[in-house]
Amino acid sequence: MEEKMAKASFKIPNGANVSIEGTPKEIQEFLALYTGTTSKAPLPIQERRKVEKTDSPEKKTKPDKTDIEKIIQLVKTCKEADSIGKYILDKTNEANRVLVPLYIVHEYLDNEFGLTTSEISEVTIGLGAKVSRQNALRAVKFSAPGHVIKFSGKSPRYKIHRRGLAHIKSIIAGEEVSETIVEKSSAKKVSKSRKSSKGSKSGPQTYMLELKNSGFFEEKRTIADIQRKLEELGHIYAQTSLSTPLLRLTRSKKLSRVKENDSWYYISKA
């Protein structure tokens, strides 16, 4: 059976009237093509959910390369930039340096993502105040565990905790705070030893003299023993950074050393 023909008229944007003739289906298809509309049936609900999921922005959980560069620039240009440089980046305390990138993410990037120790190290390198990935890991594990929040995973990420925020803000404000982050159990010991060496320049040699005065070297100690003890007190140093100060203390006869089983042991002078 031959399909019944139909006619349709409409006005195009320039004002001209146009008439077309054909089957109702043909006319409908032509109008849909001309006007840019379609008569497709709506997608099934499962398909709509897939589309909605694809179109909706996902919550950011980790930074990309541009975010790392943005953190570096924010440290340099934020309103606290001068104080961060003066009281943190220009100091030897690596634990405080580690908290700076986390502080910037919290204050200026809506705490949108956490940082791995590798990313923290990358930021410090970009700021000219390098903290190695290994030392950044030691800092969050031993020096500042109560100042950060850890998110478990293949590569754990860290965000700054409220205690860490209070700590960094106090330092930035130039308030009287301990130069290093220490646990409450050892804070008093560190405070007393610092009073005895007031006015001396802080550094690994000064901290090892404090250990000597506290009786730590009454027993023979390896460089690994010394490194672990300093970490407990919040002073994060690689063993390579301790070799020269130990040699100076030995030459000045403030410590003695003996070699046993191919390892050097350090002990207080008799």
KERORO-937465 format. One record per atom (N, C-alpha, C): x, y negated, z negated. Coordinates in steps of 0.2 Angstrom, whole numbers. Layout:
{pavo {X Y Z}}
...
//
This chain:
{pavo {4 6 0}}
{pavo {0 0 0}}
{pavo {4 -6 0}}
{pavo {3 -11 4}}
{pavo {7 -17 5}}
{pavo {6 -21 -1}}
{pavo {11 -24 -4}}
{pavo {11 -28 -10}}
{pavo {8 -35 -8}}
{pavo {3 -38 -11}}
{pavo {0 -44 -10}}
{pavo {5 -50 -10}}
{pavo {5 -55 -5}}
{pavo {10 -60 -5}}
{pavo {7 -66 -9}}
{pavo {12 -70 -12}}
{pavo {10 -76 -16}}
{pavo {14 -82 -14}}
{pavo {11 -88 -16}}
{pavo {15 -94 -14}}
{pavo {16 -98 -21}}
{pavo {22 -102 -21}}
{pavo {23 -106 -27}}
{pavo {26 -112 -24}}
{pavo {25 -118 -28}}
{pavo {28 -124 -26}}
{pavo {31 -127 -33}}
{pavo {36 -131 -32}}
{pavo {39 -134 -38}}
{pavo {44 -140 -35}}
{pavo {45 -144 -40}}
{pavo {49 -150 -38}}
{pavo {56 -149 -40}}
{pavo {61 -151 -36}}
{pavo {68 -150 -38}}
{pavo {71 -157 -41}}
{pavo {76 -157 -44}}
{pavo {79 -163 -47}}
{pavo {79 -170 -43}}
{pavo {80 -169 -36}}
{pavo {80 -175 -32}}
{pavo {74 -178 -30}}
{pavo {68 -174 -33}}
{pavo {61 -177 -31}}
{pavo {58 -173 -26}}
{pavo {61 -169 -22}}
{pavo {58 -166 -16}}
{pavo {54 -160 -19}}
{pavo {48 -159 -15}}
{pavo {44 -153 -17}}
{pavo {46 -147 -12}}
{pavo {46 -141 -15}}
{pavo {48 -135 -12}}
{pavo {43 -130 -13}}
{pavo {41 -127 -7}}
{pavo {36 -121 -7}}
{pavo {40 -115 -5}}
{pavo {38 -109 -9}}
{pavo {41 -103 -7}}
{pavo {35 -98 -6}}
{pavo {37 -93 -3}}
{pavo {31 -87 -2}}
{pavo {35 -81 -2}}
{pavo {31 -76 -5}}
{pavo {34 -69 -6}}
{pavo {30 -65 -11}}
{pavo {32 -60 -13}}
{pavo {28 -56 -18}}
{pavo {29 -59 -25}}
{pavo {25 -58 -29}}
{pavo {25 -61 -36}}
{pavo {32 -59 -39}}
{pavo {35 -53 -38}}
{pavo {41 -51 -41}}
{pavo {47 -55 -38}}
{pavo {46 -56 -31}}
{pavo {52 -60 -28}}
{pavo {52 -67 -30}}
{pavo {46 -70 -31}}
{pavo {45 -77 -33}}
{pavo {48 -78 -40}}
{pavo {46 -73 -44}}
{pavo {49 -73 -51}}
{pavo {56 -73 -52}}
{pavo {59 -68 -47}}
{pavo {66 -68 -47}}
{pavo {70 -74 -45}}
{pavo {67 -77 -39}}
{pavo {69 -83 -37}}
{pavo {69 -89 -42}}
{pavo {64 -90 -45}}
{pavo {63 -95 -50}}
{pavo {68 -94 -56}}
{pavo {69 -87 -58}}
{pavo {74 -86 -63}}
{pavo {81 -87 -61}}
{pavo {83 -86 -55}}
{pavo {89 -87 -52}}
{pavo {91 -95 -52}}
{pavo {85 -99 -50}}
{pavo {86 -106 -49}}
{pavo {87 -110 -55}}
{pavo {83 -108 -60}}
{pavo {82 -111 -66}}
{pavo {87 -109 -71}}
{pavo {91 -103 -70}}
{pavo {96 -100 -74}}
{pavo {93 -96 -80}}
{pavo {86 -95 -80}}
{pavo {83 -91 -85}}
{pavo {83 -83 -83}}
{pavo {82 -79 -88}}
{pavo {81 -72 -86}}
{pavo {75 -69 -90}}
{pavo {73 -64 -87}}
{pavo {67 -60 -91}}
{pavo {69 -54 -94}}
{pavo {76 -53 -96}}
{pavo {78 -47 -99}}
{pavo {75 -46 -105}}
{pavo {73 -40 -107}}
{pavo {70 -38 -113}}
{pavo {76 -39 -119}}
{pavo {73 -41 -125}}
{pavo {78 -42 -130}}
{pavo {82 -36 -132}}
{pavo {88 -37 -134}}
{pavo {93 -31 -136}}
{pavo {90 -27 -142}}
{pavo {91 -21 -142}}
{pavo {89 -17 -148}}
{pavo {93 -20 -154}}
{pavo {90 -19 -160}}
{pavo {93 -22 -166}}
{pavo {100 -20 -167}}
{pavo {102 -13 -165}}
{pavo {109 -11 -167}}
{pavo {113 -15 -162}}
{pavo {111 -16 -156}}
{pavo {116 -20 -151}}
{pavo {116 -27 -154}}
{pavo {110 -30 -156}}
{pavo {111 -37 -158}}
{pavo {115 -38 -164}}
{pavo {116 -33 -169}}
{pavo {120 -33 -174}}
{pavo {127 -33 -172}}
{pavo {129 -29 -167}}
{pavo {136 -29 -164}}
{pavo {138 -36 -162}}
{pavo {133 -39 -158}}
{pavo {135 -45 -155}}
{pavo {136 -50 -161}}
{pavo {131 -50 -166}}
{pavo {132 -55 -171}}
{pavo {138 -54 -175}}
{pavo {140 -48 -176}}
{pavo {146 -47 -180}}
{pavo {152 -49 -176}}
{pavo {152 -48 -169}}
{pavo {158 -51 -165}}
{pavo {158 -58 -165}}
{pavo {152 -62 -164}}
{pavo {152 -69 -164}}
{pavo {153 -72 -170}}
{pavo {152 -69 -176}}
{pavo {153 -72 -182}}
{pavo {160 -73 -184}}
{pavo {162 -78 -187}}
{pavo {170 -79 -189}}
{pavo {171 -74 -195}}
{pavo {177 -70 -194}}
{pavo {179 -66 -200}}
{pavo {182 -70 -205}}
{pavo {182 -68 -211}}
{pavo {185 -71 -217}}
{pavo {193 -70 -216}}
{pavo {197 -75 -216}}
{pavo {204 -75 -216}}
{pavo {207 -72 -222}}
{pavo {211 -67 -221}}
{pavo {214 -63 -226}}
{pavo {222 -64 -226}}
{pavo {225 -66 -221}}
{pavo {232 -66 -220}}
{pavo {234 -72 -215}}
{pavo {239 -75 -217}}
{pavo {241 -81 -212}}
{pavo {245 -79 -206}}
{pavo {245 -83 -201}}
{pavo {249 -82 -195}}
{pavo {255 -86 -195}}
{pavo {258 -86 -190}}
{pavo {265 -90 -189}}
{pavo {263 -97 -190}}
{pavo {258 -100 -187}}
{pavo {256 -107 -188}}
{pavo {255 -109 -195}}
{pavo {252 -104 -199}}
{pavo {250 -106 -206}}
{pavo {256 -106 -210}}
{pavo {261 -102 -209}}
{pavo {268 -102 -212}}
{pavo {271 -109 -211}}
{pavo {271 -111 -205}}
{pavo {274 -118 -203}}
{pavo {270 -124 -206}}
{pavo {263 -123 -207}}
{pavo {259 -128 -210}}
{pavo {261 -128 -217}}
{pavo {262 -123 -221}}
{pavo {263 -123 -228}}
{pavo {270 -127 -229}}
{pavo {275 -125 -224}}
{pavo {281 -129 -225}}
{pavo {280 -136 -224}}
{pavo {276 -138 -219}}
{pavo {275 -145 -218}}
{pavo {271 -149 -224}}
{pavo {267 -145 -227}}
{pavo {263 -148 -232}}
{pavo {267 -149 -238}}
{pavo {272 -144 -240}}
{pavo {277 -145 -245}}
{pavo {281 -152 -244}}
{pavo {282 -153 -238}}
{pavo {286 -159 -236}}
{pavo {283 -165 -236}}
{pavo {276 -165 -235}}
{pavo {272 -171 -234}}
{pavo {266 -172 -239}}
{pavo {265 -167 -243}}
{pavo {259 -168 -248}}
{pavo {261 -174 -253}}
{pavo {256 -176 -257}}
{pavo {257 -182 -261}}
{pavo {262 -180 -267}}
{pavo {263 -173 -268}}
{pavo {268 -171 -273}}
{pavo {275 -170 -271}}
{pavo {276 -171 -264}}
{pavo {282 -169 -261}}
{pavo {288 -171 -264}}
{pavo {289 -177 -266}}
{pavo {295 -179 -270}}
{pavo {296 -176 -276}}
{pavo {291 -175 -280}}
{pavo {292 -171 -287}}
{pavo {293 -164 -286}}
{pavo {290 -161 -281}}
{pavo {292 -154 -279}}
{pavo {299 -153 -278}}
{pavo {302 -158 -274}}
{pavo {309 -158 -272}}
{pavo {313 -159 -278}}
{pavo {312 -164 -282}}
{pavo {316 -166 -287}}
{pavo {316 -161 -293}}
{pavo {310 -158 -295}}
{pavo {309 -154 -301}}
{pavo {310 -146 -299}}
{pavo {309 -144 -293}}
{pavo {309 -137 -291}}
{pavo {314 -135 -286}}
{pavo {313 -138 -280}}
{pavo {317 -136 -274}}
{pavo {325 -138 -276}}
{pavo {326 -143 -279}}
{pavo {333 -145 -280}}
{pavo {336 -141 -287}}
{pavo {332 -137 -290}}
{pavo {334 -134 -296}}
{pavo {336 -127 -294}}
{pavo {339 -123 -299}}
{pavo {341 -116 -297}}
{pavo {336 -111 -299}}
{pavo {331 -113 -302}}
{pavo {326 -108 -304}}
{pavo {322 -105 -298}}
{pavo {323 -99 -296}}
{pavo {320 -96 -290}}
{pavo {313 -94 -292}}
{pavo {311 -93 -298}}
{pavo {304 -91 -300}}
{pavo {299 -97 -298}}
{pavo {302 -103 -300}}
{pavo {297 -108 -299}}
{pavo {297 -110 -291}}
{pavo {302 -109 -288}}
{pavo {302 -110 -280}}
{pavo {297 -105 -277}}
{pavo {297 -99 -280}}
{pavo {292 -94 -277}}
{pavo {285 -96 -278}}
{pavo {283 -100 -283}}
{pavo {276 -102 -285}}
{pavo {274 -108 -280}}
{pavo {279 -111 -277}}
{pavo {277 -117 -273}}
{pavo {273 -116 -267}}
{pavo {274 -111 -263}}
{pavo {270 -109 -257}}
{pavo {263 -107 -259}}
{pavo {263 -103 -265}}
{pavo {256 -101 -268}}
{pavo {252 -107 -270}}
{pavo {255 -112 -273}}
{pavo {252 -118 -275}}
{pavo {249 -122 -269}}
{pavo {253 -122 -264}}
{pavo {251 -126 -258}}
{pavo {245 -123 -255}}
{pavo {245 -116 -255}}
{pavo {239 -113 -252}}
{pavo {233 -114 -256}}
{pavo {234 -114 -263}}
{pavo {228 -115 -267}}
{pavo {225 -122 -267}}
{pavo {230 -127 -267}}
{pavo {228 -134 -267}}
{pavo {226 -137 -260}}
{pavo {229 -135 -255}}
{pavo {228 -138 -248}}
{pavo {225 -134 -243}}
{pavo {225 -127 -244}}
{pavo {222 -123 -239}}
{pavo {216 -118 -242}}
{pavo {213 -121 -247}}
{pavo {207 -118 -250}}
{pavo {208 -111 -252}}
{pavo {214 -110 -254}}
{pavo {216 -103 -257}}
{pavo {214 -97 -252}}
{pavo {214 -99 -246}}
{pavo {211 -95 -241}}
{pavo {214 -88 -240}}
{pavo {221 -87 -241}}
{pavo {224 -81 -240}}
{pavo {230 -80 -246}}
{pavo {232 -74 -247}}
{pavo {238 -73 -251}}
{pavo {244 -72 -247}}
{pavo {250 -72 -250}}
{pavo {256 -72 -246}}
{pavo {260 -66 -249}}
{pavo {263 -63 -244}}
{pavo {268 -57 -246}}
{pavo {275 -60 -248}}
{pavo {279 -56 -251}}
{pavo {285 -59 -254}}
{pavo {290 -61 -248}}
{pavo {289 -57 -242}}
{pavo {292 -59 -236}}
{pavo {290 -66 -233}}
{pavo {284 -67 -233}}
{pavo {281 -74 -231}}
{pavo {283 -80 -236}}
{pavo {283 -78 -243}}
{pavo {286 -83 -247}}
{pavo {293 -85 -246}}
{pavo {297 -80 -245}}
{pavo {304 -81 -243}}
{pavo {305 -85 -237}}
{pavo {301 -83 -232}}
{pavo {301 -87 -226}}
{pavo {300 -95 -227}}
{pavo {295 -96 -231}}
{pavo {293 -103 -233}}
{pavo {299 -106 -236}}
{pavo {302 -103 -241}}
{pavo {308 -106 -245}}
{pavo {314 -107 -240}}
{pavo {315 -103 -235}}
{pavo {320 -104 -231}}
{pavo {319 -110 -226}}
{pavo {312 -111 -224}}
{pavo {311 -117 -220}}
{pavo {311 -123 -224}}
{pavo {311 -123 -231}}
{pavo {312 -129 -235}}
{pavo {319 -130 -237}}
{pavo {324 -126 -235}}
{pavo {331 -126 -237}}
{pavo {332 -125 -244}}
{pavo {328 -121 -247}}
{pavo {329 -118 -254}}
{pavo {327 -111 -254}}
{pavo {332 -107 -251}}
{pavo {331 -100 -249}}
{pavo {330 -96 -256}}
{pavo {325 -92 -256}}
{pavo {324 -86 -260}}
{pavo {323 -80 -256}}
{pavo {328 -75 -257}}
{pavo {327 -69 -253}}
{pavo {321 -65 -254}}
{pavo {319 -61 -250}}
{pavo {313 -57 -251}}
{pavo {313 -53 -257}}
{pavo {319 -50 -258}}
{pavo {321 -46 -264}}
{pavo {320 -50 -271}}
{pavo {323 -56 -271}}
{pavo {322 -60 -277}}
{pavo {315 -63 -278}}
{pavo {312 -64 -272}}
{pavo {305 -66 -273}}
{pavo {300 -60 -276}}
{pavo {302 -54 -274}}
{pavo {299 -48 -277}}
{pavo {300 -48 -284}}
{pavo {306 -49 -286}}
{pavo {308 -48 -293}}
{pavo {305 -54 -297}}
{pavo {304 -60 -294}}
{pavo {301 -65 -298}}
{pavo {294 -64 -299}}
{pavo {290 -61 -294}}
{pavo {283 -60 -296}}
{pavo {282 -54 -300}}
{pavo {287 -49 -300}}
{pavo {286 -43 -304}}
{pavo {289 -44 -312}}
{pavo {294 -48 -312}}
{pavo {297 -49 -319}}
{pavo {296 -56 -322}}
{pavo {297 -61 -318}}
{pavo {298 -68 -321}}
{pavo {291 -71 -322}}
{pavo {286 -69 -317}}
{pavo {280 -73 -317}}
{pavo {274 -69 -316}}
{pavo {274 -63 -319}}
{pavo {268 -58 -317}}
{pavo {261 -61 -320}}
{pavo {262 -65 -325}}
{pavo {256 -68 -328}}
{pavo {254 -75 -324}}
{pavo {258 -77 -319}}
{pavo {256 -83 -316}}
{pavo {254 -82 -309}}
{pavo {253 -75 -307}}
{pavo {251 -74 -300}}
{pavo {246 -68 -300}}
{pavo {242 -68 -295}}
{pavo {237 -62 -294}}
{pavo {239 -58 -289}}
{pavo {239 -51 -290}}
{pavo {242 -47 -285}}
{pavo {236 -43 -281}}
{pavo {236 -43 -275}}
{pavo {231 -39 -271}}
{pavo {235 -33 -268}}
{pavo {233 -27 -270}}
{pavo {236 -21 -268}}
{pavo {235 -20 -260}}
{pavo {240 -17 -258}}
{pavo {239 -15 -251}}
{pavo {246 -12 -248}}
{pavo {247 -11 -242}}
{pavo {253 -8 -239}}
{pavo {259 -14 -241}}
{pavo {257 -20 -239}}
{pavo {261 -25 -241}}
{pavo {257 -30 -246}}
{pavo {258 -29 -252}}
{pavo {254 -33 -257}}
{pavo {255 -41 -256}}
{pavo {249 -44 -257}}
{pavo {249 -51 -256}}
{pavo {248 -54 -263}}
{pavo {250 -60 -264}}
{pavo {249 -64 -270}}
{pavo {246 -71 -270}}
{pavo {242 -72 -275}}
{pavo {239 -79 -275}}
{pavo {241 -82 -282}}
{pavo {241 -88 -283}}
{pavo {243 -91 -289}}
{pavo {237 -91 -294}}
{pavo {239 -89 -301}}
{pavo {234 -88 -306}}
{pavo {234 -95 -309}}
{pavo {228 -96 -313}}
{pavo {227 -103 -317}}
{pavo {233 -104 -321}}
{pavo {236 -99 -324}}
{pavo {242 -101 -328}}
{pavo {248 -104 -324}}
{pavo {248 -101 -318}}
{pavo {254 -103 -314}}
{pavo {252 -110 -311}}
{pavo {246 -112 -310}}
{pavo {244 -118 -308}}
{pavo {246 -123 -313}}
{pavo {244 -122 -320}}
{pavo {246 -126 -325}}
{pavo {253 -127 -326}}
{pavo {257 -122 -325}}
{pavo {264 -122 -326}}
{pavo {267 -127 -320}}
{pavo {265 -126 -314}}
{pavo {268 -129 -308}}
{pavo {266 -137 -309}}
{pavo {260 -138 -311}}
{pavo {258 -145 -311}}
{pavo {261 -149 -317}}
{pavo {263 -145 -322}}
{pavo {267 -148 -328}}
{pavo {274 -150 -325}}
{pavo {277 -146 -322}}
{pavo {284 -147 -319}}
{pavo {283 -153 -314}}
{pavo {279 -153 -310}}
{pavo {278 -158 -305}}
{pavo {277 -165 -308}}
{pavo {273 -165 -314}}
{pavo {272 -171 -317}}
{pavo {278 -173 -321}}
{pavo {283 -169 -321}}
{pavo {289 -171 -325}}
{pavo {289 -170 -333}}
{pavo {284 -166 -335}}
{pavo {283 -165 -342}}
{pavo {289 -161 -345}}
{pavo {289 -161 -351}}
{pavo {294 -157 -355}}
{pavo {292 -149 -355}}
{pavo {295 -146 -350}}
{pavo {293 -138 -349}}
{pavo {300 -135 -348}}
{pavo {299 -128 -350}}
{pavo {305 -124 -349}}
{pavo {307 -124 -342}}
{pavo {313 -124 -340}}
{pavo {315 -124 -333}}
{pavo {314 -117 -330}}
{pavo {313 -112 -334}}
{pavo {312 -105 -331}}
{pavo {306 -102 -334}}
{pavo {302 -98 -331}}
{pavo {296 -95 -333}}
{pavo {299 -89 -337}}
{pavo {297 -88 -343}}
{pavo {299 -82 -348}}
{pavo {292 -80 -351}}
{pavo {293 -74 -353}}
{pavo {287 -70 -357}}
{pavo {287 -73 -364}}
{pavo {282 -73 -367}}
{pavo {281 -76 -374}}
{pavo {286 -73 -379}}
{pavo {287 -66 -378}}
{pavo {291 -62 -383}}
{pavo {298 -65 -383}}
{pavo {301 -68 -377}}
{pavo {308 -70 -377}}
{pavo {309 -77 -377}}
{pavo {303 -81 -377}}
{pavo {303 -88 -376}}
{pavo {307 -91 -381}}
{pavo {306 -89 -388}}
{pavo {309 -92 -393}}
{pavo {317 -91 -393}}
{pavo {319 -85 -391}}
{pavo {326 -84 -391}}
{pavo {329 -88 -386}}
{pavo {326 -89 -380}}
{pavo {329 -93 -375}}
{pavo {329 -100 -377}}
{pavo {324 -103 -381}}
{pavo {324 -110 -383}}
{pavo {330 -111 -388}}
{pavo {331 -106 -393}}
{pavo {336 -107 -398}}
{pavo {343 -107 -394}}
{pavo {344 -103 -390}}
{pavo {351 -102 -386}}
{pavo {352 -109 -382}}
{pavo {347 -111 -379}}
{pavo {348 -118 -375}}
{pavo {350 -123 -380}}
{pavo {347 -124 -386}}
{pavo {349 -129 -390}}
{pavo {356 -129 -392}}
{pavo {359 -123 -392}}
{pavo {366 -123 -394}}
{pavo {370 -125 -388}}
{pavo {368 -125 -382}}
{pavo {372 -126 -376}}
{pavo {369 -133 -373}}
{pavo {366 -137 -377}}
{pavo {362 -143 -374}}
{pavo {368 -147 -371}}
{pavo {366 -150 -365}}
{pavo {371 -154 -362}}
{pavo {375 -150 -356}}
{pavo {375 -144 -357}}
{pavo {379 -140 -352}}
{pavo {375 -139 -346}}
{pavo {378 -138 -340}}
{pavo {374 -137 -334}}
{pavo {372 -130 -334}}
{pavo {365 -129 -332}}
{pavo {362 -123 -332}}
{pavo {365 -119 -326}}
{pavo {366 -112 -327}}
{pavo {368 -108 -321}}
{pavo {370 -101 -324}}
{pavo {371 -96 -320}}
{pavo {373 -89 -322}}
{pavo {378 -89 -328}}
{pavo {383 -93 -327}}
{pavo {389 -93 -332}}
{pavo {386 -95 -339}}
{pavo {382 -101 -339}}
{pavo {380 -103 -345}}
{pavo {375 -98 -348}}
{pavo {371 -95 -344}}
{pavo {366 -90 -347}}
{pavo {370 -84 -350}}
{pavo {376 -82 -346}}
{pavo {379 -76 -349}}
{pavo {383 -78 -355}}
{pavo {385 -84 -356}}
{pavo {388 -86 -363}}
{pavo {383 -86 -368}}
{pavo {377 -88 -366}}
{pavo {371 -87 -371}}
{pavo {370 -80 -373}}
{pavo {371 -75 -369}}
{pavo {370 -68 -370}}
{pavo {376 -66 -375}}
{pavo {382 -69 -373}}
{pavo {388 -67 -378}}
{pavo {386 -70 -385}}
{pavo {384 -76 -385}}
{pavo {383 -79 -392}}
{pavo {377 -75 -396}}
{pavo {373 -72 -392}}
{pavo {367 -68 -395}}
{pavo {369 -61 -397}}
{pavo {376 -59 -395}}
{pavo {378 -52 -397}}
{pavo {377 -47 -392}}
{pavo {375 -49 -386}}
{pavo {373 -44 -380}}
{pavo {380 -40 -378}}
{pavo {385 -44 -378}}
{pavo {392 -41 -376}}
{pavo {396 -37 -381}}
{pavo {392 -36 -387}}
{pavo {396 -32 -392}}
{pavo {397 -25 -390}}
{pavo {392 -23 -385}}
{pavo {393 -16 -382}}
{pavo {395 -17 -375}}
{pavo {399 -12 -372}}
{pavo {401 -13 -365}}
{pavo {395 -13 -360}}
{pavo {395 -18 -355}}
{pavo {389 -19 -351}}
{pavo {392 -19 -344}}
{pavo {388 -16 -339}}
{pavo {389 -17 -332}}
{pavo {386 -23 -329}}
{pavo {388 -25 -323}}
{pavo {385 -30 -320}}
{pavo {377 -29 -319}}
{pavo {375 -23 -318}}
{pavo {368 -21 -317}}
{pavo {365 -22 -324}}
{pavo {368 -21 -329}}
{pavo {365 -22 -336}}
{pavo {364 -29 -337}}
{pavo {369 -33 -335}}
{pavo {368 -41 -336}}
{pavo {363 -43 -332}}
{pavo {362 -41 -325}}
{pavo {357 -43 -321}}
{pavo {350 -42 -324}}
{pavo {349 -36 -326}}
{pavo {342 -34 -329}}
{pavo {341 -38 -335}}
{pavo {346 -40 -339}}
{pavo {344 -44 -345}}
{pavo {343 -51 -344}}
{pavo {346 -54 -339}}
{pavo {344 -60 -336}}
{pavo {337 -61 -333}}
{pavo {335 -55 -330}}
{pavo {329 -55 -327}}
{pavo {323 -55 -332}}
{pavo {325 -52 -338}}
{pavo {320 -52 -343}}
{pavo {319 -59 -346}}
{pavo {324 -63 -346}}
{pavo {324 -70 -348}}
{pavo {321 -75 -343}}
{pavo {320 -72 -337}}
{pavo {317 -76 -332}}
{pavo {322 -79 -327}}
{pavo {329 -77 -328}}
{pavo {334 -80 -323}}
{pavo {335 -74 -318}}
{pavo {333 -76 -312}}
{pavo {333 -71 -306}}
{pavo {340 -72 -302}}
{pavo {344 -68 -302}}
{pavo {350 -68 -298}}
{pavo {352 -62 -295}}
{pavo {355 -62 -289}}
{pavo {358 -56 -286}}
{pavo {364 -54 -289}}
{pavo {366 -48 -289}}
{pavo {373 -46 -292}}
{pavo {379 -50 -289}}
{pavo {378 -51 -283}}
{pavo {384 -55 -279}}
{pavo {384 -62 -282}}
{pavo {379 -65 -285}}
{pavo {379 -71 -288}}
{pavo {382 -71 -295}}
{pavo {383 -65 -298}}
{pavo {385 -65 -305}}
{pavo {393 -63 -305}}
{pavo {395 -60 -299}}
{pavo {402 -58 -299}}
{pavo {407 -64 -301}}
{pavo {407 -69 -298}}
{pavo {411 -75 -299}}
{pavo {411 -78 -306}}
{pavo {405 -79 -309}}
{pavo {404 -82 -315}}
{pavo {408 -77 -320}}
{pavo {407 -70 -319}}
{pavo {410 -65 -324}}
{pavo {417 -65 -323}}
{pavo {420 -66 -317}}
{pavo {427 -67 -316}}
{pavo {430 -73 -320}}
{pavo {426 -78 -320}}
{pavo {428 -85 -323}}
{pavo {428 -84 -331}}
{pavo {423 -80 -333}}
{pavo {423 -79 -341}}
{pavo {429 -74 -343}}
{pavo {430 -70 -338}}
{pavo {436 -65 -340}}
{pavo {443 -69 -340}}
{pavo {444 -73 -335}}
{pavo {450 -77 -334}}
{pavo {451 -82 -340}}
{pavo {445 -85 -342}}
{pavo {445 -89 -348}}
{pavo {445 -86 -355}}
{pavo {446 -79 -354}}
{pavo {446 -75 -360}}
{pavo {440 -75 -365}}
{pavo {434 -77 -362}}
{pavo {428 -77 -366}}
{pavo {425 -70 -366}}
{pavo {427 -66 -361}}
{pavo {425 -59 -360}}
{pavo {431 -55 -358}}
{pavo {430 -49 -360}}
{pavo {435 -44 -358}}
{pavo {432 -39 -353}}
{pavo {436 -35 -349}}
{pavo {433 -30 -345}}
{pavo {438 -24 -344}}
{pavo {434 -19 -344}}
{pavo {438 -12 -343}}
{pavo {435 -8 -337}}
{pavo {439 -4 -334}}
{pavo {437 0 -329}}
{pavo {436 7 -331}}
{pavo {430 10 -330}}
{pavo {429 17 -331}}
{pavo {424 20 -326}}
{pavo {427 26 -323}}
{pavo {423 29 -318}}
{pavo {422 24 -312}}
{pavo {427 21 -310}}
{pavo {426 16 -304}}
{pavo {421 10 -305}}
{pavo {419 9 -311}}
{pavo {415 3 -313}}
{pavo {418 -1 -318}}
{pavo {417 -8 -317}}
{pavo {419 -12 -322}}
{pavo {414 -13 -328}}
{pavo {416 -14 -334}}
{pavo {412 -15 -340}}
{pavo {415 -21 -343}}
{pavo {410 -25 -345}}
{pavo {412 -32 -349}}
{pavo {410 -31 -356}}
{pavo {414 -34 -360}}
{pavo {413 -34 -367}}
{pavo {416 -40 -370}}
{pavo {413 -42 -376}}
{pavo {416 -48 -380}}
{pavo {423 -47 -382}}
{pavo {427 -52 -382}}
{pavo {434 -52 -384}}
{pavo {434 -50 -392}}
{pavo {438 -46 -394}}
{pavo {439 -45 -401}}
{pavo {441 -50 -405}}
//
